[in-house]
Amino acid sequence: MKRGLLLIDRGSREKEAKEELEVICKKVKEKGSYVFSEYCFLEVIPPYIEDGMKKCLNYEIDTLTIVPYFLYPGKKIKAAVTNAMKFQAKTDVKFKISKPMSMHKTMVELADNRIKSALRKNNISIEPNNVDVLIIGHGSKDPNAQLAIKYVVDGLLEKYRNVSHCFLEIEEPNIQQGVKKCQKNNPQVLVVVFYFLHKGAHVKRDIYVDLNPAIENSDLKNVLITEHIGTDDKMIDLIIERAREVENAN
């Protein structure tokens, strides 16, 4: 059976986001043995979903696995899936829709890896149970977004001294509130996790607008910032696992 895969991402104007998606698609194609692996965007800039679907359907394939490349369930995913499924009536290619990247142990492992990398990079050797963690996510009006980030928080709590979360926008706790909460715990080391898929505008600029003054106005002495999720091989494996869940289902 000839299979293709299409990642649907939210969208970003930053060139790094496209570069990361190109790397991810190349690795997914090779490791997952797909005829092709393409990406498209729900919004912001092309290639939009219509562009991605038309390109995919030009290949000779039997099935197309559509992977919503989102960290949170919600309206954005529903919109992405709805737009993609409009093309099912126009082709004999069978569409299969995977789950998003949320609520999976790999996301806990990825956040954990980012924390460990930040500690190593700064030459800090300390037991995990003496490390505090603050996860910064995007924020969403959908209540399931809170559940998705809490899943990661709960997973990390098994290892680290304190783990909490905050959001860049839309919902609370905001970044200032998140930093204040961490300060009350008097951490020896605070590691701030950028829980974002790409090095887009949020990671490059927006977070620092709130994070820098919040840290400067606090009594925190040792604050480390992690890398975003990016093109980690664990994420490649998760994309393929999500795809296989629907490809192998009866």
N, C-alpha and C positions, 0 to 999 in steps of 0.2 A: 504494500500500500504506500502510495506517495503522499507524504504529509508536508504541509507548510505551516509556519507559525507567524502570527502577527502580534506584536506587543502594542498595546494602546496606552500611551503615556499622557499625562495631563497636558504637558507642553511647556516650553521655556524658550526664551529668546537668547539665552546664553549659549555660546558655541560649545562650551564644555559639556552641556547636557546632551547635545547631539553627538558629540564625540564619544561620550560614555555609552550611549545607546547603540552606536555603531559597533563598539567593542563587544557589548553584551550580545547583540544579534549574531555577530560572527562566531562567538564562543558557543552560543546556543545551537546554531546551525551545525557546527562541527560535533559537539558533544551529544546532541540530540538526534543526529542523523536525519535532519530535515532537508528537503529539497531547497528550501530557503528559509530565512528568518528575517522579517522586516519589522519596521516600527512606524507608528504614525502618532499624531497628536489629537487629543480631544478638542483643544482650543489653543489660543495664543498665536501660533504660526503654523504654516504647512510643513510637512505633509499632513493634511487632516485625515480623518477616518475614511472619507470618500476616496481620497488619493491612495491611501494604503490598501483599501479593499480592491480597487480597480487594478492596482499593480499586482497584488497577490493572485487575483483571478486570471491573470494573463499567463501564469505558470500552469503546467500540466500536473495537477495534483488531484487526489481523491478526497482528502479532508484538509480543512484549514482550522488550526487551533488558535483561538483568539484569547490572548492573555491580558486581562486588565492590570497594567503595571502600576498599581496604587498601593500605598501603605495602609489606607483606611477604607473600609466599606462605606457606602453612602450614595448620594445622588449623582456624583461624578461617574461612578462605575455604572450605575443604571443608565445614564445618558450615553456612555460609551458603548455599552452592550446593545442598547436599543438602536443606535445609529448603525452599528455594524450588522446587526441582524436584518436590517432592511434589504440587504443585498442577497439574502438567502433565496428569495423568490426568483432571482435572476440567474441562478446557476445550479448545476447539479452537484457541485462540490459541497460536501457535508461540513457544516460549521459545528465546532465544539467550543464551548465557552468555559474557561477555567475559573477557579477562585482567584481573588487578588492575593497579594503577598502578606496580608494581615493574619493574625492569630495562628502563627506557626512558630515552632521552636527555633527554626533557623534565624528568625528575626531577633530572638534573645541572644543566640550565639553571635550574630553579627554585631550587636550592640556591645556584647562582652569583649569581642575581639578589638573593637574600637577603643574601649577603655584600656585594655592591656597595652595596646599600641601607644596610646598617649602617655602612659606611665613609663614605658620603655624609652620612648623618644625623649622624655625629660629626665631620664636616668633616676627615676624614683623607684626604689625597691621597698615595697610595703605590703603587708598582708592584706588581702581583699577585705577582710572584716574590719579594717581600719580606713577604708575608702568610702567616701560619700559620692553619690551619683545624682546628677540632674539631667533628665532627658528633655530636650526641646523638640516638640513636634510642630506641625503647621497650624493645626486647629481646624475645626469643621463644625457646621451646624448640626450635622448628623450625630445622634447620641452614640452610635456604634463606634465613632472615632475615639471616644473616651475609652471604650472597652478594648479597642485594639492597642492603644498605647499602655493601658493598665496591664494588659497581658504581658508586655515586655517588662514593665516595672516589677510585676509579681515574680517573673522568672529570674530577674537579677537580684531580688531581695534574698534569695537563697544564699548568695555569695557575699554581697556587699553590706556595709554597716547601715547606711540609709540610702534609699532610692526614691526619688520623687520625680514629678514631671511638670511641665508647663507648656504653654503654647505661644507661638509667635503672634497669632492674631485670631480674631473671631470669638474665641472662648477663653474662659479663665480656668486655672490660674495663668496670668500672663507672666512674662519673663521677670519683671520686677518682683512680683509676688513669689515666684518660684525661687529666686535668689534669696529673698528675705527668709523664706522658710528654711532653706539650707543653712543660712547663717545662724539661725536659732539652735541648730544641732552642733554648732562649734566644730566643724570638720577639720581633721588634720590635713586632708587632701580632698578637694572637690573636683570631680571630673564631669565636665559638661558634654553630653552626647548630642551631636547634631543629627537628629533622626529624620534625615531627608535622603531621598534616592539620588539626587543629582547635585552637582556643584552649580546650582542656578543662582539667581539673584538673591534668593533668601539666604543661602549659605554664604555667598560672597559678600553681601552687604547688609541686607535687611535685619538679620538677627543682631548684628553688632550695634545697630542704632539703639537698641534697648539693652542689650547684654553688657556692653562696655560701661555705661554709666551706672548700671545696677551693681556691677562688681566694684567699681571705683568708690561708690557710696556705701559700700559694705565693709565689714571688718574681716572679710575673707583674705587669708594670706597666701594660700597655695591653690590656684584654680587652673586646671588644664582643660583645653578644648580638643575634642576628638575630630577626626575626619568624618565626612558624611559616608553613606553606605557605598556609593560608587559601583565599581565593576568587580567586586569581590567574587571569587569563585563559588563561595557558598550561595550567593544570590543566583548565579547561573544554575546551580544544582536545584535551587528552589523553583525557579521558573520551569525547568524541565519536569520536576516532580509535580507541580501544579498541572502542567500540560498532560502528563501521563495519567493523572487521576481521571480525567475525562476521556482521554483517548482509549484507555483500556476498560472503561466502564461498559457494561452491557446496555 
